[in-house]
Amino acid sequence: MTNYADPHPARLPGYDGGPLGHRPELLEEPLFWLGHLSSCVHSDETGELLWGADHDAAGDFQERLWTRADWPSFTVPLAAGHRLHVVYRTFADDRGIDYLLHHPDWDRAEPLAQDDGHFMGPGLSWPELVAAAENTTPGGSTADPHARLLLLLPATGDAEVPDDAVARLTAALRARTGVEDPERLAAALLEEQGAPGVANWTTAGAGHPVNDGAYSFRNPANTFALPAERLARVAAALAP
């Protein structure tokens, strides 16, 4: 049974797997970020900017994550008791990173994105990402907005990022990674974005943000999309 007094539960309702192991210490390791952001790389040039001479070390570090008995997980608290969970799913034959949204009153955690061989998403728009990174709700795996931004970036896809997005991502990369040229890397990552690619976000028709991503749970046109009432509560929880 999930203990909602614990902001980092070992199990999430409706989510098969675990146990989840809260591992905030991993967020302090620059090599962690080089692996975590790897699905945002779609060209050799961007890969060189991200990994550089640390390519092998980052790969070794990431491989150790995938062989853990528990599932390393991280939590970003939002307003009104909502929580974003980032879970490293360490099944030997089906490993990946799951991005989920939950609230103690919900009977299940809502999937936002999957970062694996069968990637799903995007689950966040750029404004939702920044709002989650910069919110001041206490608790979670880290209070640092730079770490929160990088943690959620692979679940984000947005065709219309604002002019200050490169500067915002540059600051996070400079603070949390050892990359040599964080500004060039930030521009490249924002151009290529996560594995599902960019998406157009709109509130037309639904009355809350949805997108047109072919692999997104938040695209009502997809047969696997969340039902309308669940799309609405996800959007409300993530509202900037």
N, C-alpha and C positions, 0 to 999 in steps of 0.2 A: 504494500500500500504506500502511495506517495505521501511523504511528510511535507506539507506545504509550509511548515515553519522553517524548513530548510530551503534556502534560495538555490541550492545546488542539489536537486534530488538525484538519487541513484536510478530512478525510473521515471519516465514520462508517460502519462496515460495515452493510449493509442499509438505509441511508438514501440516497435518491436526490437528489442535488443538491449545491450548493456551487460553488466552494470556500468553506469556513467561514473567516471572518476574526475572530480574537479581538479584541474591542473593549471592554476593561474601562474605557476612558476615558469611554465613554458613560454609565456608571453614576454618574459624578460630576455629570451635567447634570440639574438639576431638570426641565427640559422633557422629557427622555426618559421620566421616570416618568409624566408626565401623559398621554402617549400609550400607554405600556405598560399602564396600568391601565384604558384606555378600555373594554375589553370587560366590565369589572365594573360598568359604569354602565348602569342600566336605567330611569332616570327623569330628567326634566329637573332636578329638585332636586339629585340626586346629581351630575349633570353640572356644575351650577353650582358645587357645592362643590369638585369636582376641578379644573375648568379656570378658572373665574372669568374674570378679565380676560386670562388667558394662552391662551385658546382658540385664537386664530389662530396665535400663536407656536408653540404645541404642535403644531398641525396641520402647520405648515411644517417643523418639526424632524422630525416623523415621516415626512413625505413624502420628505425627503432620505435617510432610512434605506432607504426602499423603492426608491430608484433607484441604490443602490450596486451595483457589479459583483460584490463578494463578498457573502457572507451573514453579517451581524454575528451573532456567537455569544458565549455566556457559559457558564461552567462552574462548577458547585457540587460540590466533592468530598465524598464520603461515606466511611464507614468501609470498610476492606478493599478499597480500590481502585475502588469504584464511583463513578460520576460522573453527575451530572445536567447535561444540556446544554439550553440554551435558544437556539433558532436562529431568526433572522429570515429567512424564506424569501422571497427577493426576485424570484421569477418575476413578470414583468410582468402575466400574466393569472391568477396563482394565488398571490398573496402571503398570508403569514400567519406565525404564530409557532408553532413546533413544540417540544414538551417531550419529551425523550427520556432514557432511563436506559441506561447502558452499563457494562460491565466488560471489561477486556482479554481475559479468558478467554471471553467470549461471542462468538458468530459474527455477532451483529446487535445493533443498538441497539433497545431496546424503546420503542415509542411510549406516552406517557402521556396527552398531550392535544394538541389542535390548536386554535389561536386564530385563526379565519378565518371565511369565509362558510359553511363546512361544519364548524362547531366540533365537537370531540370532547372528551369528558371528563365529569366531573372525573377527574384522575389522581392526586390527593393528598388525603388526609384532613388535617384541621387538625393532629393530633399529628405526622403525617409532615412537614408543612410546617415546623412549629416545630423539629422535630429536625434537619431539613436546614439550616435557617437558623442554628441555634445550635451545630452540630457544630464541633469544633475541628480537623478534618483540614486540614492546610496545603495551600496551593495554591489554584487556582481563580481566578476573575475578581475576587473581592473576599472579604476576610475579615470584612467588616462584616455582622453578623446582620440589621441593618435592611434593607440592600440585598438580601440573599439572600431575606428574607421577601417583599419587594415583587416581586422578580423571579419568584418561584414562585407568587405569590398567584393569578394568573389560571388556573392549572392546578388550583386547589384548590376543592373543593365539599364542604361538610359541614353536615348539618342540626343537629348538636349541637356547636357551638363552645363552649368553656368560658367561664366568667364573666370571666376575665382577657383574653379575646381582643381586646376593644375597646381596652384599655390597651396591649396588645402592639402592635397595628396603629397606634394613635395615635402611639406612640413612633417607629415606623418612618417614618410619614408626616411627622412633625415633623422628623426627622433628615435626610430625603432630598428632601423637596419644599418648595415655598414656599406651600402651601395655607394659607388664613387660619384655617380651623377644622378642624384634623386630627381632633379627637375626634368631631365630628358626621360627618365624612367616613368615619372608620373604622366607626362604627356603621352607616352607610348601605351601605358596601361589604360588610360582613359579613351584612347582611340580604339584599342582592341577589346577591352573590357573582358568580362568573364566568359566561361565556356559557352553558355547559351547565346552570347552576343548581345547587341544592343536591342532595345525595345522602345516603342513609342507609348507613352503614358497619357491617359485621358480620363476625365470624369464624365464625359458625355454618355448619356444613356443610363449608366449605373448610378450616377450621383456620388461616386467615390472613385479613387484611383484604381484603374485596371490597365492592363497593357495588351499588346498584340503579339507577344512572344510565342513562337510556335511550340515551345517546350515549357511554358509557364503555367503554374497552378493559378495564377491571377489573370489569366486570359479567359474570359467567359466563353469564348468560341471554341476552346479546346474541350474535347470529350472528358478529359481527366481533371478539368478545372474544379476548384472548390465550389460548392453550391453557393447560390447568391447570398444567402444570409451569413454564411461563413466568410465569403469575400468581404462583406460589409464590416464584420467585426474585426477582421484582420486589418482592413484599411483604417478603421477607427483607432485601433491600438497603435498603429504606426504613424498616425497623423502628425506632421511636423508642428 
